[in-house]
C-alpha cells in the first residue's frame, strides 16, 4: 500500500519553512534514515533497548514532521518496544516499518517534484 502523506501537515511545513528548505529537510531525512535503520538493527541484535528506543523516537519525529503519519505510528510502536524493554517481541515490525519508509521516500519525492 503506498504511503500517504498528510497534505495539511506537509503543506504547513512548506508554508512555514519554504519549498527550498523543505527540499533540504527531505534530503536530510533520507540521509539520516540510513543511520537510523542501521541503529535499529544493531541495537535489536545487541538487545540494547535504550538505543533502539532513541532511534525509533528519532524516526517517529522526522516522519511526523513531513506528515508521514503511518510511518510515525509504526516508529512509535517500535519506540514502545524499546521503552518497555521487550525487543524480543519486535517480530516483523521493523521490516514493515522499513517497507513503509520506502513508500514514504517515493511519496515525498513525488511531492517535492520528482527530485
Backbone bond lengths (Angstrom), bond angles and torsions (degrees), N, CA, C in turn:
res aa  C-N    CA-C-N  psi(-1)  N-CA   C-N-CA  omega(-1)  CA-C   N-CA-C  phi
1 X - - - 1.442 - - 1.530 108.77 -
2 X 1.313 118.31 125.53 1.465 120.32 -179.56 1.529 111.53 -61.65
3 X 1.305 114.91 147.67 1.464 120.28 178.93 1.520 109.61 -68.14
4 X 1.295 114.42 142.91 1.454 120.23 174.57 1.522 107.79 -107.50
5 X 1.303 114.39 132.18 1.455 120.62 175.63 1.520 106.78 -104.80
6 X 1.326 116.43 128.91 1.452 120.32 176.32 1.528 107.66 -69.05
7 X 1.327 115.60 108.48 1.460 119.75 -173.20 1.522 112.59 -67.15
8 X 1.305 117.66 -29.48 1.465 120.01 177.33 1.531 109.44 -61.79
9 X 1.316 116.60 -45.69 1.464 121.30 178.90 1.520 110.59 -65.73
10 X 1.329 117.02 -47.45 1.457 121.31 -178.10 1.523 111.14 -63.27
11 X 1.318 117.39 -44.34 1.461 120.60 -179.01 1.525 111.85 -68.20
12 X 1.325 116.99 -32.99 1.461 120.12 175.66 1.533 109.53 -64.62
13 X 1.321 116.37 -42.60 1.463 120.51 177.43 1.522 110.24 -60.00
14 X 1.328 116.84 -45.25 1.461 120.58 179.08 1.522 111.36 -62.44
15 X 1.337 116.57 -40.59 1.467 120.65 -177.90 1.523 111.67 -68.09
16 X 1.315 116.61 -35.03 1.466 119.40 -177.10 1.523 112.67 -88.41
17 X 1.329 117.55 -30.79 1.463 120.43 -175.43 1.527 112.93 -103.77
18 X 1.307 117.29 -24.20 1.461 121.14 -177.01 1.517 111.70 93.33
19 X 1.316 115.26 148.56 1.466 121.29 -176.55 1.533 113.19 -57.87
20 X 1.325 116.32 -45.77 1.468 119.28 -177.26 1.518 111.30 -62.84
21 X 1.333 115.90 -44.61 1.461 118.88 -178.32 1.523 110.64 -68.44
22 X 1.327 117.76 -35.74 1.469 120.00 176.86 1.519 109.76 -61.83
23 X 1.316 117.01 -38.80 1.463 120.11 175.52 1.522 111.75 -60.08
24 X 1.329 116.50 -41.54 1.464 120.62 176.97 1.530 110.84 -65.44
25 X 1.323 116.11 -40.67 1.465 120.25 178.22 1.526 111.22 -62.32
26 X 1.320 116.25 -40.99 1.465 120.39 178.42 1.526 109.92 -62.80
27 X 1.330 116.58 -45.41 1.465 119.97 178.36 1.529 110.87 -59.42
28 X 1.324 116.34 -42.35 1.466 120.73 179.21 1.525 110.23 -63.90
29 X 1.318 116.91 -44.09 1.462 121.63 178.13 1.520 110.30 -57.92
30 X 1.318 116.85 -47.43 1.462 120.60 -179.92 1.529 110.85 -61.90
31 X 1.316 116.58 -43.51 1.457 120.35 -179.32 1.520 112.87 -65.82
32 X 1.326 115.89 -43.03 1.461 120.09 -178.83 1.525 112.59 -72.55
33 X 1.313 117.13 -27.25 1.462 120.15 -178.43 1.527 111.51 -62.71
34 X 1.320 117.17 -32.72 1.464 120.44 178.19 1.528 109.40 -58.38
35 X 1.319 116.52 -49.29 1.458 121.26 178.31 1.517 112.93 -67.59
36 X 1.315 115.88 -35.18 1.466 119.86 179.61 1.523 110.69 -64.35
37 X 1.330 116.34 -46.34 1.467 118.52 179.19 1.527 111.18 -67.85
38 X 1.327 117.21 -34.58 1.465 119.72 175.83 1.530 109.91 -62.85
39 X 1.335 116.85 -42.19 1.469 120.92 178.35 1.524 111.13 -65.20
40 X 1.314 116.65 -38.95 1.471 119.52 177.78 1.524 110.38 -61.81
41 X 1.316 116.82 -47.02 1.469 119.90 -179.47 1.530 111.79 -65.41
42 X 1.338 116.02 -45.24 1.463 119.59 -178.43 1.524 111.03 -64.09
43 X 1.319 116.95 -43.89 1.468 119.79 -178.60 1.520 111.23 -70.49
44 X 1.319 117.24 -31.97 1.464 119.91 175.18 1.524 109.14 -64.72
45 X 1.333 116.86 -46.10 1.460 121.00 179.23 1.521 112.98 -63.74
46 X 1.332 116.11 -32.63 1.468 120.75 -179.76 1.530 112.15 -91.05
47 X 1.326 115.95 -0.94 1.467 122.12 -177.42 1.534 111.21 55.77
48 X 1.336 115.10 42.97 1.460 121.45 179.12 1.529 108.13 -101.88
49 X 1.311 115.37 92.60 1.465 121.48 -173.55 1.524 112.59 -63.97
50 X 1.327 118.27 -35.85 1.465 120.34 -177.18 1.522 112.03 -68.82
51 X 1.319 117.58 -44.06 1.463 120.64 177.13 1.525 109.70 -64.89
52 X 1.321 117.14 -40.68 1.459 121.88 177.45 1.529 110.18 -60.00
53 X 1.323 116.70 -45.79 1.463 121.53 -179.01 1.527 110.73 -61.39
54 X 1.329 116.73 -46.04 1.467 119.90 -178.33 1.528 111.75 -64.76
55 X 1.315 117.41 -40.69 1.464 120.25 178.93 1.526 110.59 -65.57
56 X 1.314 116.51 -42.51 1.469 120.41 178.26 1.525 110.50 -64.34
57 X 1.328 117.30 -38.97 1.463 121.13 178.41 1.523 110.86 -62.72
58 X 1.317 116.59 -42.79 1.461 121.08 178.31 1.528 111.09 -60.44
59 X 1.326 116.16 -45.44 1.458 120.97 178.72 1.519 110.65 -62.17
60 X 1.325 116.86 -43.19 1.470 121.90 179.40 1.521 110.49 -59.03
61 X 1.313 116.62 -48.63 1.458 121.01 -177.72 1.527 111.61 -62.00
62 X 1.316 116.28 -45.64 1.467 120.25 -179.84 1.516 111.25 -64.27
63 X 1.311 116.77 -44.99 1.467 120.43 -179.43 1.523 110.85 -60.11
64 X 1.318 116.76 -45.77 1.463 120.39 -178.37 1.517 111.92 -65.62
65 X 1.325 117.61 -31.69 1.464 121.62 177.96 1.520 111.23 -58.47
66 X 1.330 116.54 -38.09 1.464 121.26 -178.14 1.524 113.42 -91.26
67 X 1.311 117.93 -2.13 1.457 120.61 -178.20 1.515 113.22 85.27
68 X 1.327 117.22 15.54 1.470 121.81 176.20 1.532 107.07 -85.63
69 X 1.324 114.48 70.43 1.459 120.69 -168.55 1.526 113.39 -68.42
70 X 1.322 118.00 -34.01 1.468 119.89 177.73 1.528 109.84 -66.58
71 X 1.332 116.78 -42.98 1.461 120.58 175.97 1.527 109.81 -62.59
72 X 1.307 117.06 -41.79 1.455 120.74 177.43 1.513 112.53 -59.85
73 X 1.322 115.89 -40.70 1.469 120.04 178.63 1.530 110.68 -67.09
74 X 1.323 116.22 -41.37 1.459 119.53 179.21 1.523 110.72 -64.37
75 X 1.336 116.85 -40.92 1.459 120.70 177.78 1.527 110.91 -66.36
76 X 1.318 116.74 -34.86 1.466 120.90 176.47 1.529 110.71 -63.26
77 X 1.314 115.99 -38.23 1.469 119.66 176.94 1.528 110.71 -65.74
78 X 1.345 116.44 -40.33 1.466 119.36 175.37 1.520 110.39 -62.74
79 X 1.317 116.08 -41.84 1.462 120.69 179.06 1.527 110.79 -58.12
80 X 1.310 116.08 -38.90 1.464 120.16 -179.87 1.537 111.45 -65.71
81 X 1.333 117.14 -35.78 1.473 119.58 175.18 1.528 110.14 -59.62
82 X 1.332 115.95 -42.00 1.450 119.53 178.02 1.518 112.28 -68.28
83 X 1.322 115.77 -43.57 1.466 120.21 -178.72 1.521 111.59 -60.93
84 X 1.320 116.10 -39.61 1.467 120.49 -177.83 1.533 112.25 -90.90
85 X 1.345 116.49 2.69 1.457 122.14 179.57 1.531 111.87 54.55
86 X 1.331 114.73 46.27 1.467 121.13 179.19 1.528 110.21 -121.83
87 X 1.322 116.49 49.82 1.464 120.44 -177.20 1.522 112.66 -62.90
88 X 1.330 117.42 -25.58 1.458 120.10 178.74 1.525 111.57 -62.79
89 X 1.331 116.76 -20.00 1.470 121.28 -178.58 1.525 113.33 -92.21
90 X 1.335 118.39 2.17 1.465 121.06 -176.39 1.522 111.20 -59.94
91 X 1.327 118.04 -39.67 1.463 121.43 177.80 1.513 112.21 54.82
92 X 1.327 116.82 -130.06 1.462 122.96 -178.51 1.523 113.13 -85.21
93 X 1.327 118.38 -0.39 1.469 121.24 -173.71 1.527 112.18 -58.45
94 X 1.315 118.03 -38.63 1.463 120.03 -179.18 1.526 110.61 -68.63
95 X 1.318 117.76 -44.05 1.467 120.96 178.97 1.527 111.05 -63.18
96 X 1.319 117.14 -39.56 1.468 120.91 178.34 1.525 110.92 -66.75
97 X 1.319 116.20 -36.37 1.464 120.65 177.81 1.527 110.33 -66.61
98 X 1.316 116.76 -41.16 1.465 120.33 177.14 1.524 111.41 -62.79
99 X 1.316 116.99 -40.33 1.464 120.35 178.09 1.528 110.27 -63.89
100 X 1.315 116.84 -41.63 1.464 120.73 177.66 1.530 110.07 -63.87
101 X 1.316 116.85 -40.07 1.462 120.20 177.77 1.538 110.31 -59.15
102 X 1.317 117.44 -41.57 1.465 120.57 177.07 1.517 111.50 -58.90
103 X 1.332 116.38 -41.05 1.468 120.60 177.33 1.530 110.98 -67.14
104 X 1.325 116.51 -36.84 1.470 120.78 178.29 1.530 109.98 -64.75
105 X 1.314 117.26 -41.24 1.469 120.41 176.81 1.524 110.19 -55.50
106 X 1.310 116.14 -48.21 1.463 120.96 -179.72 1.516 110.73 -60.37
107 X 1.323 116.64 -45.57 1.464 121.14 -178.25 1.527 111.24 -65.14
108 X 1.326 117.74 -42.47 1.462 120.04 179.99 1.523 111.58 -68.35
109 X 1.313 116.97 -36.88 1.471 119.17 176.13 1.521 109.98 -62.58
110 X 1.301 116.16 -40.56 1.470 120.61 179.87 1.529 109.76 -65.11
111 X 1.321 117.32 -44.12 1.466 120.39 179.82 1.515 112.34 -65.89
112 X 1.299 115.39 -30.82 1.462 121.00 -179.48 1.531 111.51 -80.01
113 X 1.289 116.57 -13.24 1.459 119.30 178.56 1.509 113.33 106.30
114 X 1.345 116.23 26.48 1.443 119.92 174.06 1.511 115.63 83.86
115 X 1.317 117.08 2.56 1.475 119.44 -179.47 1.492 112.25 -67.58
